Amino acid sequence: MTVNFSHRRLAALAGLAFVVLLIGGGVIHGSSPGLDATAAQIASYYRDHHSAVVASLLMATIASVLLLFLAATVAADLFAPERRVAAGTLLASITAASAVAVLSGGVEIGLAQTAMHSPAPGFLRGAYVVTVSLYPAGYLFVALGMAAVALGGSGSMPSWFVWLSAVVAVLNVLGGVSVGHSGFFASNDGGAIVFAGAGLSVWVLAASWILWRRPQPAAVLKAEPAAS
């Protein structure tokens, strides 16, 4: 499928906006409590950072939609026609990852609102554990999408982009298995999560650059003078 030239440019800008929102949201959100935090610590965190948490999660929700738009454009425009399964896998995987991000963000916003009204400690901690545990699933879906690009992009995409996709797939697998309470594999803000997000950001910028520089179809270029 051939994508309109202006569509490519719009998708590239969406990718850039995704990275800005992802980094900005992460900075605003800050470091959240670990899975071993007490209910009192969790409630205190959300009360003290309520506005920042809500703002960062709304930014993440918008970023998820932008990532989906970029992935749909990559799937439609950069894969060879015979690689439809790989293209569909990328789109389905990023759709699932975006759904996880939106769902997790919505639940966490509700949790932040609930924490302002002194809920039962057991409920608060249980809801927080469930919320934080949802996020790694999104990284696994991203890893599947990146694997689809790495395996199905050969011949129609730059070789460096195919290899980059493979590296980002590995980083996101590590992010997806980060379910620890602390350390590198901590599920809230461990190093594996940071590297997975950074890898995805680099991939998005690379995909945006490729789409932005992709030439306009010759047929369209020939038709423009006649139209004017």
PyMOL commands that place a pseudoatom at each C-alpha (Angstrom):
pseudoatom trace, name=CA, resn=MET, resi=1, chain=A, elem=C, hetatm=0, pos=[0.000, 0.000, 0.000]
pseudoatom trace, name=CA, resn=THR, resi=2, chain=A, elem=C, hetatm=0, pos=[1.304, 3.462, -0.926]
pseudoatom trace, name=CA, resn=VAL, resi=3, chain=A, elem=C, hetatm=0, pos=[0.813, 6.193, 1.634]
pseudoatom trace, name=CA, resn=ASN, resi=4, chain=A, elem=C, hetatm=0, pos=[0.158, 9.805, 0.698]
pseudoatom trace, name=CA, resn=PHE, resi=5, chain=A, elem=C, hetatm=0, pos=[3.203, 12.080, 0.913]
pseudoatom trace, name=CA, resn=SER, resi=6, chain=A, elem=C, hetatm=0, pos=[1.584, 14.479, 3.399]
pseudoatom trace, name=CA, resn=HIS, resi=7, chain=A, elem=C, hetatm=0, pos=[0.413, 11.474, 5.442]
pseudoatom trace, name=CA, resn=ARG, resi=8, chain=A, elem=C, hetatm=0, pos=[4.053, 10.390, 5.821]
pseudoatom trace, name=CA, resn=ARG, resi=9, chain=A, elem=C, hetatm=0, pos=[5.088, 13.843, 6.971]
pseudoatom trace, name=CA, resn=LEU, resi=10, chain=A, elem=C, hetatm=0, pos=[2.227, 13.955, 9.466]
pseudoatom trace, name=CA, resn=ALA, resi=11, chain=A, elem=C, hetatm=0, pos=[3.197, 10.529, 10.823]
pseudoatom trace, name=CA, resn=ALA, resi=12, chain=A, elem=C, hetatm=0, pos=[6.808, 11.679, 11.161]
pseudoatom trace, name=CA, resn=LEU, resi=13, chain=A, elem=C, hetatm=0, pos=[5.698, 14.705, 13.168]
pseudoatom trace, name=CA, resn=ALA, resi=14, chain=A, elem=C, hetatm=0, pos=[3.518, 12.431, 15.293]
pseudoatom trace, name=CA, resn=GLY, resi=15, chain=A, elem=C, hetatm=0, pos=[6.598, 10.358, 16.054]
pseudoatom trace, name=CA, resn=LEU, resi=16, chain=A, elem=C, hetatm=0, pos=[8.516, 13.436, 17.148]
pseudoatom trace, name=CA, resn=ALA, resi=17, chain=A, elem=C, hetatm=0, pos=[5.604, 14.525, 19.329]
pseudoatom trace, name=CA, resn=PHE, resi=18, chain=A, elem=C, hetatm=0, pos=[5.471, 11.027, 20.844]
pseudoatom trace, name=CA, resn=VAL, resi=19, chain=A, elem=C, hetatm=0, pos=[9.080, 11.251, 21.998]
pseudoatom trace, name=CA, resn=VAL, resi=20, chain=A, elem=C, hetatm=0, pos=[8.555, 14.737, 23.451]
pseudoatom trace, name=CA, resn=LEU, resi=21, chain=A, elem=C, hetatm=0, pos=[5.457, 13.606, 25.348]
pseudoatom trace, name=CA, resn=LEU, resi=22, chain=A, elem=C, hetatm=0, pos=[7.091, 10.370, 26.529]
pseudoatom trace, name=CA, resn=ILE, resi=23, chain=A, elem=C, hetatm=0, pos=[10.159, 12.115, 27.925]
pseudoatom trace, name=CA, resn=GLY, resi=24, chain=A, elem=C, hetatm=0, pos=[8.178, 15.033, 29.301]
pseudoatom trace, name=CA, resn=GLY, resi=25, chain=A, elem=C, hetatm=0, pos=[5.661, 12.755, 30.968]
pseudoatom trace, name=CA, resn=GLY, resi=26, chain=A, elem=C, hetatm=0, pos=[8.413, 10.680, 32.512]
pseudoatom trace, name=CA, resn=VAL, resi=27, chain=A, elem=C, hetatm=0, pos=[10.131, 13.732, 33.938]
pseudoatom trace, name=CA, resn=ILE, resi=28, chain=A, elem=C, hetatm=0, pos=[6.890, 15.118, 35.349]
pseudoatom trace, name=CA, resn=HIS, resi=29, chain=A, elem=C, hetatm=0, pos=[5.793, 11.778, 36.803]
pseudoatom trace, name=CA, resn=GLY, resi=30, chain=A, elem=C, hetatm=0, pos=[9.081, 11.167, 38.578]
pseudoatom trace, name=CA, resn=SER, resi=31, chain=A, elem=C, hetatm=0, pos=[9.942, 8.060, 40.565]
pseudoatom trace, name=CA, resn=SER, resi=32, chain=A, elem=C, hetatm=0, pos=[6.909, 6.153, 41.842]
pseudoatom trace, name=CA, resn=PRO, resi=33, chain=A, elem=C, hetatm=0, pos=[6.831, 3.862, 44.899]
pseudoatom trace, name=CA, resn=GLY, resi=34, chain=A, elem=C, hetatm=0, pos=[8.118, 0.299, 44.575]
pseudoatom trace, name=CA, resn=LEU, resi=35, chain=A, elem=C, hetatm=0, pos=[5.890, -2.748, 44.726]
pseudoatom trace, name=CA, resn=ASP, resi=36, chain=A, elem=C, hetatm=0, pos=[6.976, -3.265, 48.338]
pseudoatom trace, name=CA, resn=ALA, resi=37, chain=A, elem=C, hetatm=0, pos=[5.739, 0.189, 49.405]
pseudoatom trace, name=CA, resn=THR, resi=38, chain=A, elem=C, hetatm=0, pos=[3.144, 0.370, 52.160]
pseudoatom trace, name=CA, resn=ALA, resi=39, chain=A, elem=C, hetatm=0, pos=[-0.367, 1.694, 51.603]
pseudoatom trace, name=CA, resn=ALA, resi=40, chain=A, elem=C, hetatm=0, pos=[0.562, 4.823, 53.566]
pseudoatom trace, name=CA, resn=GLN, resi=41, chain=A, elem=C, hetatm=0, pos=[3.566, 5.478, 51.306]
pseudoatom trace, name=CA, resn=ILE, resi=42, chain=A, elem=C, hetatm=0, pos=[1.474, 4.978, 48.181]
pseudoatom trace, name=CA, resn=ALA, resi=43, chain=A, elem=C, hetatm=0, pos=[-1.278, 7.293, 49.421]
pseudoatom trace, name=CA, resn=SER, resi=44, chain=A, elem=C, hetatm=0, pos=[1.282, 9.917, 50.419]
pseudoatom trace, name=CA, resn=TYR, resi=45, chain=A, elem=C, hetatm=0, pos=[2.926, 9.766, 47.003]
pseudoatom trace, name=CA, resn=TYR, resi=46, chain=A, elem=C, hetatm=0, pos=[-0.327, 10.298, 45.111]
pseudoatom trace, name=CA, resn=ARG, resi=47, chain=A, elem=C, hetatm=0, pos=[-1.487, 13.067, 47.430]
pseudoatom trace, name=CA, resn=ASP, resi=48, chain=A, elem=C, hetatm=0, pos=[1.821, 14.925, 47.117]
pseudoatom trace, name=CA, resn=HIS, resi=49, chain=A, elem=C, hetatm=0, pos=[2.176, 14.431, 43.359]
pseudoatom trace, name=CA, resn=HIS, resi=50, chain=A, elem=C, hetatm=0, pos=[-1.473, 14.242, 42.296]
pseudoatom trace, name=CA, resn=SER, resi=51, chain=A, elem=C, hetatm=0, pos=[-1.418, 16.946, 39.599]
pseudoatom trace, name=CA, resn=ALA, resi=52, chain=A, elem=C, hetatm=0, pos=[1.920, 15.836, 38.175]
pseudoatom trace, name=CA, resn=VAL, resi=53, chain=A, elem=C, hetatm=0, pos=[0.836, 12.187, 37.997]
pseudoatom trace, name=CA, resn=VAL, resi=54, chain=A, elem=C, hetatm=0, pos=[-2.449, 12.994, 36.265]
pseudoatom trace, name=CA, resn=ALA, resi=55, chain=A, elem=C, hetatm=0, pos=[-0.733, 15.338, 33.789]
pseudoatom trace, name=CA, resn=SER, resi=56, chain=A, elem=C, hetatm=0, pos=[1.976, 12.814, 32.952]
pseudoatom trace, name=CA, resn=LEU, resi=57, chain=A, elem=C, hetatm=0, pos=[-0.535, 10.005, 32.435]
pseudoatom trace, name=CA, resn=LEU, resi=58, chain=A, elem=C, hetatm=0, pos=[-2.656, 12.146, 30.127]
pseudoatom trace, name=CA, resn=MET, resi=59, chain=A, elem=C, hetatm=0, pos=[0.506, 12.916, 28.148]
pseudoatom trace, name=CA, resn=ALA, resi=60, chain=A, elem=C, hetatm=0, pos=[1.266, 9.190, 27.978]
pseudoatom trace, name=CA, resn=THR, resi=61, chain=A, elem=C, hetatm=0, pos=[-2.240, 8.495, 26.682]
pseudoatom trace, name=CA, resn=ILE, resi=62, chain=A, elem=C, hetatm=0, pos=[-1.836, 11.031, 23.876]
pseudoatom trace, name=CA, resn=ALA, resi=63, chain=A, elem=C, hetatm=0, pos=[1.617, 9.631, 23.135]
pseudoatom trace, name=CA, resn=SER, resi=64, chain=A, elem=C, hetatm=0, pos=[0.125, 6.131, 22.780]
pseudoatom trace, name=CA, resn=VAL, resi=65, chain=A, elem=C, hetatm=0, pos=[-2.295, 7.347, 20.119]
pseudoatom trace, name=CA, resn=LEU, resi=66, chain=A, elem=C, hetatm=0, pos=[0.534, 9.076, 18.242]
pseudoatom trace, name=CA, resn=LEU, resi=67, chain=A, elem=C, hetatm=0, pos=[2.650, 5.919, 18.372]
pseudoatom trace, name=CA, resn=LEU, resi=68, chain=A, elem=C, hetatm=0, pos=[-0.229, 3.921, 16.934]
pseudoatom trace, name=CA, resn=PHE, resi=69, chain=A, elem=C, hetatm=0, pos=[-0.586, 6.388, 14.050]
pseudoatom trace, name=CA, resn=LEU, resi=70, chain=A, elem=C, hetatm=0, pos=[3.144, 6.159, 13.308]
pseudoatom trace, name=CA, resn=ALA, resi=71, chain=A, elem=C, hetatm=0, pos=[3.118, 2.354, 13.479]
pseudoatom trace, name=CA, resn=ALA, resi=72, chain=A, elem=C, hetatm=0, pos=[0.112, 2.180, 11.139]
pseudoatom trace, name=CA, resn=THR, resi=73, chain=A, elem=C, hetatm=0, pos=[1.971, 4.343, 8.612]
pseudoatom trace, name=CA, resn=VAL, resi=74, chain=A, elem=C, hetatm=0, pos=[5.124, 2.228, 8.872]
pseudoatom trace, name=CA, resn=ALA, resi=75, chain=A, elem=C, hetatm=0, pos=[3.055, -0.935, 8.427]
pseudoatom trace, name=CA, resn=ALA, resi=76, chain=A, elem=C, hetatm=0, pos=[1.293, 0.472, 5.377]
pseudoatom trace, name=CA, resn=ASP, resi=77, chain=A, elem=C, hetatm=0, pos=[4.232, 2.168, 3.677]
pseudoatom trace, name=CA, resn=LEU, resi=78, chain=A, elem=C, hetatm=0, pos=[7.563, 0.543, 4.554]
pseudoatom trace, name=CA, resn=PHE, resi=79, chain=A, elem=C, hetatm=0, pos=[6.857, -3.186, 4.264]
pseudoatom trace, name=CA, resn=ALA, resi=80, chain=A, elem=C, hetatm=0, pos=[7.081, -5.028, 0.946]
pseudoatom trace, name=CA, resn=PRO, resi=81, chain=A, elem=C, hetatm=0, pos=[3.672, -6.229, -0.335]
pseudoatom trace, name=CA, resn=GLU, resi=82, chain=A, elem=C, hetatm=0, pos=[4.572, -9.865, 0.346]
pseudoatom trace, name=CA, resn=ARG, resi=83, chain=A, elem=C, hetatm=0, pos=[5.307, -9.060, 4.005]
pseudoatom trace, name=CA, resn=ARG, resi=84, chain=A, elem=C, hetatm=0, pos=[1.699, -8.363, 4.972]
pseudoatom trace, name=CA, resn=VAL, resi=85, chain=A, elem=C, hetatm=0, pos=[1.822, -10.728, 7.940]
pseudoatom trace, name=CA, resn=ALA, resi=86, chain=A, elem=C, hetatm=0, pos=[4.789, -8.861, 9.429]
pseudoatom trace, name=CA, resn=ALA, resi=87, chain=A, elem=C, hetatm=0, pos=[3.116, -5.507, 8.772]
pseudoatom trace, name=CA, resn=GLY, resi=88, chain=A, elem=C, hetatm=0, pos=[-0.095, -6.727, 10.398]
pseudoatom trace, name=CA, resn=THR, resi=89, chain=A, elem=C, hetatm=0, pos=[1.849, -8.042, 13.373]
pseudoatom trace, name=CA, resn=LEU, resi=90, chain=A, elem=C, hetatm=0, pos=[3.494, -4.661, 13.898]
pseudoatom trace, name=CA, resn=LEU, resi=91, chain=A, elem=C, hetatm=0, pos=[0.162, -2.864, 13.775]
pseudoatom trace, name=CA, resn=ALA, resi=92, chain=A, elem=C, hetatm=0, pos=[-1.618, -5.373, 16.034]
pseudoatom trace, name=CA, resn=SER, resi=93, chain=A, elem=C, hetatm=0, pos=[1.239, -5.362, 18.550]
pseudoatom trace, name=CA, resn=ILE, resi=94, chain=A, elem=C, hetatm=0, pos=[1.441, -1.585, 18.834]
pseudoatom trace, name=CA, resn=THR, resi=95, chain=A, elem=C, hetatm=0, pos=[-2.356, -1.418, 19.054]
pseudoatom trace, name=CA, resn=ALA, resi=96, chain=A, elem=C, hetatm=0, pos=[-2.221, -3.838, 21.999]
pseudoatom trace, name=CA, resn=ALA, resi=97, chain=A, elem=C, hetatm=0, pos=[0.653, -1.930, 23.611]
pseudoatom trace, name=CA, resn=SER, resi=98, chain=A, elem=C, hetatm=0, pos=[-1.236, 1.355, 23.253]
pseudoatom trace, name=CA, resn=ALA, resi=99, chain=A, elem=C, hetatm=0, pos=[-4.356, -0.242, 24.741]
pseudoatom trace, name=CA, resn=VAL, resi=100, chain=A, elem=C, hetatm=0, pos=[-2.331, -1.453, 27.737]
pseudoatom trace, name=CA, resn=ALA, resi=101, chain=A, elem=C, hetatm=0, pos=[-0.847, 2.015, 28.205]
pseudoatom trace, name=CA, resn=VAL, resi=102, chain=A, elem=C, hetatm=0, pos=[-4.239, 3.729, 28.025]
pseudoatom trace, name=CA, resn=LEU, resi=103, chain=A, elem=C, hetatm=0, pos=[-5.853, 1.176, 30.342]
pseudoatom trace, name=CA, resn=SER, resi=104, chain=A, elem=C, hetatm=0, pos=[-3.007, 1.333, 32.868]
pseudoatom trace, name=CA, resn=GLY, resi=105, chain=A, elem=C, hetatm=0, pos=[-2.947, 5.112, 32.736]
pseudoatom trace, name=CA, resn=GLY, resi=106, chain=A, elem=C, hetatm=0, pos=[-6.691, 5.318, 33.272]
pseudoatom trace, name=CA, resn=VAL, resi=107, chain=A, elem=C, hetatm=0, pos=[-6.540, 2.964, 36.227]
pseudoatom trace, name=CA, resn=GLU, resi=108, chain=A, elem=C, hetatm=0, pos=[-3.651, 4.898, 37.752]
pseudoatom trace, name=CA, resn=ILE, resi=109, chain=A, elem=C, hetatm=0, pos=[-5.472, 8.206, 37.327]
pseudoatom trace, name=CA, resn=GLY, resi=110, chain=A, elem=C, hetatm=0, pos=[-8.425, 6.647, 39.148]
pseudoatom trace, name=CA, resn=LEU, resi=111, chain=A, elem=C, hetatm=0, pos=[-6.031, 5.432, 41.818]
pseudoatom trace, name=CA, resn=ALA, resi=112, chain=A, elem=C, hetatm=0, pos=[-4.587, 8.921, 42.203]
pseudoatom trace, name=CA, resn=GLN, resi=113, chain=A, elem=C, hetatm=0, pos=[-8.094, 10.322, 42.601]
pseudoatom trace, name=CA, resn=THR, resi=114, chain=A, elem=C, hetatm=0, pos=[-8.999, 7.624, 45.116]
pseudoatom trace, name=CA, resn=ALA, resi=115, chain=A, elem=C, hetatm=0, pos=[-5.864, 8.265, 47.173]
pseudoatom trace, name=CA, resn=MET, resi=116, chain=A, elem=C, hetatm=0, pos=[-7.089, 11.810, 47.817]
pseudoatom trace, name=CA, resn=HIS, resi=117, chain=A, elem=C, hetatm=0, pos=[-10.037, 10.457, 49.810]
pseudoatom trace, name=CA, resn=SER, resi=118, chain=A, elem=C, hetatm=0, pos=[-8.285, 8.111, 52.282]
pseudoatom trace, name=CA, resn=PRO, resi=119, chain=A, elem=C, hetatm=0, pos=[-9.397, 4.720, 50.896]
pseudoatom trace, name=CA, resn=ALA, resi=120, chain=A, elem=C, hetatm=0, pos=[-8.979, 1.413, 52.714]
pseudoatom trace, name=CA, resn=PRO, resi=121, chain=A, elem=C, hetatm=0, pos=[-5.240, 0.604, 52.889]
pseudoatom trace, name=CA, resn=GLY, resi=122, chain=A, elem=C, hetatm=0, pos=[-5.684, -2.915, 51.553]
pseudoatom trace, name=CA, resn=PHE, resi=123, chain=A, elem=C, hetatm=0, pos=[-7.617, -1.717, 48.521]
pseudoatom trace, name=CA, resn=LEU, resi=124, chain=A, elem=C, hetatm=0, pos=[-5.141, 1.061, 47.763]
pseudoatom trace, name=CA, resn=ARG, resi=125, chain=A, elem=C, hetatm=0, pos=[-2.085, -1.179, 47.856]
pseudoatom trace, name=CA, resn=GLY, resi=126, chain=A, elem=C, hetatm=0, pos=[-3.798, -3.954, 45.905]
pseudoatom trace, name=CA, resn=ALA, resi=127, chain=A, elem=C, hetatm=0, pos=[-4.932, -1.558, 43.193]
pseudoatom trace, name=CA, resn=TYR, resi=128, chain=A, elem=C, hetatm=0, pos=[-1.442, -0.088, 42.963]
pseudoatom trace, name=CA, resn=VAL, resi=129, chain=A, elem=C, hetatm=0, pos=[0.198, -3.497, 42.555]
pseudoatom trace, name=CA, resn=VAL, resi=130, chain=A, elem=C, hetatm=0, pos=[-2.259, -4.429, 39.813]
pseudoatom trace, name=CA, resn=THR, resi=131, chain=A, elem=C, hetatm=0, pos=[-1.689, -1.105, 38.037]
pseudoatom trace, name=CA, resn=VAL, resi=132, chain=A, elem=C, hetatm=0, pos=[2.106, -1.307, 38.097]
pseudoatom trace, name=CA, resn=SER, resi=133, chain=A, elem=C, hetatm=0, pos=[2.010, -4.960, 37.049]
pseudoatom trace, name=CA, resn=LEU, resi=134, chain=A, elem=C, hetatm=0, pos=[0.084, -4.082, 33.874]
pseudoatom trace, name=CA, resn=TYR, resi=135, chain=A, elem=C, hetatm=0, pos=[2.815, -1.893, 32.409]
pseudoatom trace, name=CA, resn=PRO, resi=136, chain=A, elem=C, hetatm=0, pos=[5.351, -4.661, 31.564]
pseudoatom trace, name=CA, resn=ALA, resi=137, chain=A, elem=C, hetatm=0, pos=[2.782, -6.295, 29.265]
pseudoatom trace, name=CA, resn=GLY, resi=138, chain=A, elem=C, hetatm=0, pos=[2.955, -3.215, 27.050]
pseudoatom trace, name=CA, resn=TYR, resi=139, chain=A, elem=C, hetatm=0, pos=[6.712, -3.669, 26.608]
pseudoatom trace, name=CA, resn=LEU, resi=140, chain=A, elem=C, hetatm=0, pos=[6.216, -7.275, 25.519]
pseudoatom trace, name=CA, resn=PHE, resi=141, chain=A, elem=C, hetatm=0, pos=[3.736, -6.177, 22.859]
pseudoatom trace, name=CA, resn=VAL, resi=142, chain=A, elem=C, hetatm=0, pos=[6.212, -3.542, 21.658]
pseudoatom trace, name=CA, resn=ALA, resi=143, chain=A, elem=C, hetatm=0, pos=[8.905, -6.231, 21.535]
pseudoatom trace, name=CA, resn=LEU, resi=144, chain=A, elem=C, hetatm=0, pos=[6.668, -8.360, 19.304]
pseudoatom trace, name=CA, resn=GLY, resi=145, chain=A, elem=C, hetatm=0, pos=[6.122, -5.411, 16.961]
pseudoatom trace, name=CA, resn=MET, resi=146, chain=A, elem=C, hetatm=0, pos=[9.833, -4.658, 16.775]
pseudoatom trace, name=CA, resn=ALA, resi=147, chain=A, elem=C, hetatm=0, pos=[10.537, -8.330, 16.063]
pseudoatom trace, name=CA, resn=ALA, resi=148, chain=A, elem=C, hetatm=0, pos=[8.062, -8.149, 13.177]
pseudoatom trace, name=CA, resn=VAL, resi=149, chain=A, elem=C, hetatm=0, pos=[10.020, -5.239, 11.687]
pseudoatom trace, name=CA, resn=ALA, resi=150, chain=A, elem=C, hetatm=0, pos=[13.351, -7.003, 12.246]
pseudoatom trace, name=CA, resn=LEU, resi=151, chain=A, elem=C, hetatm=0, pos=[12.130, -10.180, 10.554]
pseudoatom trace, name=CA, resn=GLY, resi=152, chain=A, elem=C, hetatm=0, pos=[9.926, -8.674, 7.872]
pseudoatom trace, name=CA, resn=GLY, resi=153, chain=A, elem=C, hetatm=0, pos=[11.659, -5.423, 6.971]
pseudoatom trace, name=CA, resn=SER, resi=154, chain=A, elem=C, hetatm=0, pos=[14.617, -6.863, 5.106]
pseudoatom trace, name=CA, resn=GLY, resi=155, chain=A, elem=C, hetatm=0, pos=[14.712, -5.676, 1.507]
pseudoatom trace, name=CA, resn=SER, resi=156, chain=A, elem=C, hetatm=0, pos=[12.206, -2.846, 1.892]
pseudoatom trace, name=CA, resn=MET, resi=157, chain=A, elem=C, hetatm=0, pos=[13.778, -0.935, 4.793]
pseudoatom trace, name=CA, resn=PRO, resi=158, chain=A, elem=C, hetatm=0, pos=[17.334, 0.271, 5.484]
pseudoatom trace, name=CA, resn=SER, resi=159, chain=A, elem=C, hetatm=0, pos=[19.423, -2.523, 6.984]
pseudoatom trace, name=CA, resn=TRP, resi=160, chain=A, elem=C, hetatm=0, pos=[20.421, -0.342, 9.929]
pseudoatom trace, name=CA, resn=PHE, resi=161, chain=A, elem=C, hetatm=0, pos=[16.743, 0.183, 10.765]
pseudoatom trace, name=CA, resn=VAL, resi=162, chain=A, elem=C, hetatm=0, pos=[16.105, -3.560, 10.669]
pseudoatom trace, name=CA, resn=TRP, resi=163, chain=A, elem=C, hetatm=0, pos=[18.991, -4.158, 13.091]
pseudoatom trace, name=CA, resn=LEU, resi=164, chain=A, elem=C, hetatm=0, pos=[17.826, -1.292, 15.296]
pseudoatom trace, name=CA, resn=SER, resi=165, chain=A, elem=C, hetatm=0, pos=[14.398, -2.923, 15.478]
pseudoatom trace, name=CA, resn=ALA, resi=166, chain=A, elem=C, hetatm=0, pos=[16.004, -6.177, 16.625]
pseudoatom trace, name=CA, resn=VAL, resi=167, chain=A, elem=C, hetatm=0, pos=[17.922, -4.397, 19.390]
pseudoatom trace, name=CA, resn=VAL, resi=168, chain=A, elem=C, hetatm=0, pos=[14.811, -2.531, 20.528]
pseudoatom trace, name=CA, resn=ALA, resi=169, chain=A, elem=C, hetatm=0, pos=[12.896, -5.825, 20.572]
pseudoatom trace, name=CA, resn=VAL, resi=170, chain=A, elem=C, hetatm=0, pos=[15.457, -7.293, 22.982]
pseudoatom trace, name=CA, resn=LEU, resi=171, chain=A, elem=C, hetatm=0, pos=[15.378, -4.184, 25.189]
pseudoatom trace, name=CA, resn=ASN, resi=172, chain=A, elem=C, hetatm=0, pos=[11.606, -4.330, 25.397]
pseudoatom trace, name=CA, resn=VAL, resi=173, chain=A, elem=C, hetatm=0, pos=[11.647, -8.025, 26.268]
pseudoatom trace, name=CA, resn=LEU, resi=174, chain=A, elem=C, hetatm=0, pos=[13.848, -7.066, 29.221]
pseudoatom trace, name=CA, resn=GLY, resi=175, chain=A, elem=C, hetatm=0, pos=[11.361, -4.329, 30.088]
pseudoatom trace, name=CA, resn=GLY, resi=176, chain=A, elem=C, hetatm=0, pos=[8.524, -6.804, 29.827]
pseudoatom trace, name=CA, resn=VAL, resi=177, chain=A, elem=C, hetatm=0, pos=[10.063, -9.198, 32.335]
pseudoatom trace, name=CA, resn=SER, resi=178, chain=A, elem=C, hetatm=0, pos=[10.777, -6.429, 34.819]
pseudoatom trace, name=CA, resn=VAL, resi=179, chain=A, elem=C, hetatm=0, pos=[8.511, -7.437, 37.671]
pseudoatom trace, name=CA, resn=GLY, resi=180, chain=A, elem=C, hetatm=0, pos=[10.913, -7.028, 40.571]
pseudoatom trace, name=CA, resn=HIS, resi=181, chain=A, elem=C, hetatm=0, pos=[10.423, -4.853, 43.639]
pseudoatom trace, name=CA, resn=SER, resi=182, chain=A, elem=C, hetatm=0, pos=[13.734, -3.029, 43.244]
pseudoatom trace, name=CA, resn=GLY, resi=183, chain=A, elem=C, hetatm=0, pos=[16.942, -2.965, 41.243]
pseudoatom trace, name=CA, resn=PHE, resi=184, chain=A, elem=C, hetatm=0, pos=[17.541, -3.133, 37.492]
pseudoatom trace, name=CA, resn=PHE, resi=185, chain=A, elem=C, hetatm=0, pos=[14.388, -5.186, 36.869]
pseudoatom trace, name=CA, resn=ALA, resi=186, chain=A, elem=C, hetatm=0, pos=[12.094, -3.139, 39.110]
pseudoatom trace, name=CA, resn=SER, resi=187, chain=A, elem=C, hetatm=0, pos=[8.654, -2.853, 37.545]
pseudoatom trace, name=CA, resn=ASN, resi=188, chain=A, elem=C, hetatm=0, pos=[8.159, 0.830, 38.318]
pseudoatom trace, name=CA, resn=ASP, resi=189, chain=A, elem=C, hetatm=0, pos=[11.386, 2.583, 37.261]
pseudoatom trace, name=CA, resn=GLY, resi=190, chain=A, elem=C, hetatm=0, pos=[14.168, -0.011, 37.003]
pseudoatom trace, name=CA, resn=GLY, resi=191, chain=A, elem=C, hetatm=0, pos=[16.994, 0.261, 34.509]
pseudoatom trace, name=CA, resn=ALA, resi=192, chain=A, elem=C, hetatm=0, pos=[15.457, -2.284, 32.148]
pseudoatom trace, name=CA, resn=ILE, resi=193, chain=A, elem=C, hetatm=0, pos=[12.312, -0.158, 31.893]
pseudoatom trace, name=CA, resn=VAL, resi=194, chain=A, elem=C, hetatm=0, pos=[14.386, 2.956, 31.195]
pseudoatom trace, name=CA, resn=PHE, resi=195, chain=A, elem=C, hetatm=0, pos=[16.398, 1.236, 28.458]
pseudoatom trace, name=CA, resn=ALA, resi=196, chain=A, elem=C, hetatm=0, pos=[13.215, -0.161, 26.882]
pseudoatom trace, name=CA, resn=GLY, resi=197, chain=A, elem=C, hetatm=0, pos=[11.632, 3.300, 26.742]
pseudoatom trace, name=CA, resn=ALA, resi=198, chain=A, elem=C, hetatm=0, pos=[14.831, 4.874, 25.424]
pseudoatom trace, name=CA, resn=GLY, resi=199, chain=A, elem=C, hetatm=0, pos=[15.139, 2.204, 22.744]
pseudoatom trace, name=CA, resn=LEU, resi=200, chain=A, elem=C, hetatm=0, pos=[11.553, 2.736, 21.623]
pseudoatom trace, name=CA, resn=SER, resi=201, chain=A, elem=C, hetatm=0, pos=[12.144, 6.491, 21.454]
pseudoatom trace, name=CA, resn=VAL, resi=202, chain=A, elem=C, hetatm=0, pos=[15.201, 5.999, 19.223]
pseudoatom trace, name=CA, resn=TRP, resi=203, chain=A, elem=C, hetatm=0, pos=[13.210, 3.640, 16.988]
pseudoatom trace, name=CA, resn=VAL, resi=204, chain=A, elem=C, hetatm=0, pos=[10.366, 6.145, 16.691]
pseudoatom trace, name=CA, resn=LEU, resi=205, chain=A, elem=C, hetatm=0, pos=[12.774, 8.950, 15.755]
pseudoatom trace, name=CA, resn=ALA, resi=206, chain=A, elem=C, hetatm=0, pos=[14.437, 6.696, 13.174]
pseudoatom trace, name=CA, resn=ALA, resi=207, chain=A, elem=C, hetatm=0, pos=[11.089, 5.670, 11.666]
pseudoatom trace, name=CA, resn=SER, resi=208, chain=A, elem=C, hetatm=0, pos=[10.010, 9.323, 11.579]
pseudoatom trace, name=CA, resn=TRP, resi=209, chain=A, elem=C, hetatm=0, pos=[13.227, 10.285, 9.798]
pseudoatom trace, name=CA, resn=ILE, resi=210, chain=A, elem=C, hetatm=0, pos=[12.749, 7.540, 7.187]
pseudoatom trace, name=CA, resn=LEU, resi=211, chain=A, elem=C, hetatm=0, pos=[9.152, 8.566, 6.540]
pseudoatom trace, name=CA, resn=TRP, resi=212, chain=A, elem=C, hetatm=0, pos=[10.043, 12.253, 6.324]
pseudoatom trace, name=CA, resn=ARG, resi=213, chain=A, elem=C, hetatm=0, pos=[12.763, 11.610, 3.722]
pseudoatom trace, name=CA, resn=ARG, resi=214, chain=A, elem=C, hetatm=0, pos=[10.785, 9.059, 1.713]
pseudoatom trace, name=CA, resn=PRO, resi=215, chain=A, elem=C, hetatm=0, pos=[10.309, 10.575, -1.766]
pseudoatom trace, name=CA, resn=GLN, resi=216, chain=A, elem=C, hetatm=0, pos=[6.976, 11.518, -3.196]
pseudoatom trace, name=CA, resn=PRO, resi=217, chain=A, elem=C, hetatm=0, pos=[5.744, 9.056, -5.865]
pseudoatom trace, name=CA, resn=ALA, resi=218, chain=A, elem=C, hetatm=0, pos=[6.815, 10.067, -9.383]
pseudoatom trace, name=CA, resn=ALA, resi=219, chain=A, elem=C, hetatm=0, pos=[3.242, 9.859, -10.666]
pseudoatom trace, name=CA, resn=VAL, resi=220, chain=A, elem=C, hetatm=0, pos=[2.160, 12.497, -8.191]
pseudoatom trace, name=CA, resn=LEU, resi=221, chain=A, elem=C, hetatm=0, pos=[5.102, 14.748, -9.089]
pseudoatom trace, name=CA, resn=LYS, resi=222, chain=A, elem=C, hetatm=0, pos=[4.191, 14.563, -12.763]
pseudoatom trace, name=CA, resn=ALA, resi=223, chain=A, elem=C, hetatm=0, pos=[0.549, 15.328, -12.092]
pseudoatom trace, name=CA, resn=GLU, resi=224, chain=A, elem=C, hetatm=0, pos=[1.227, 18.456, -10.027]
pseudoatom trace, name=CA, resn=PRO, resi=225, chain=A, elem=C, hetatm=0, pos=[2.284, 20.787, -12.909]
pseudoatom trace, name=CA, resn=ALA, resi=226, chain=A, elem=C, hetatm=0, pos=[-0.787, 19.765, -14.895]
pseudoatom trace, name=CA, resn=ALA, resi=227, chain=A, elem=C, hetatm=0, pos=[-2.976, 20.459, -11.906]
pseudoatom trace, name=CA, resn=SER, resi=228, chain=A, elem=C, hetatm=0, pos=[-1.501, 23.914, -11.521]
for i in range(1, 228): cmd.bond("trace and resi %d" % i, "trace and resi %d" % (i + 1))
show_as sticks, trace
zoom trace
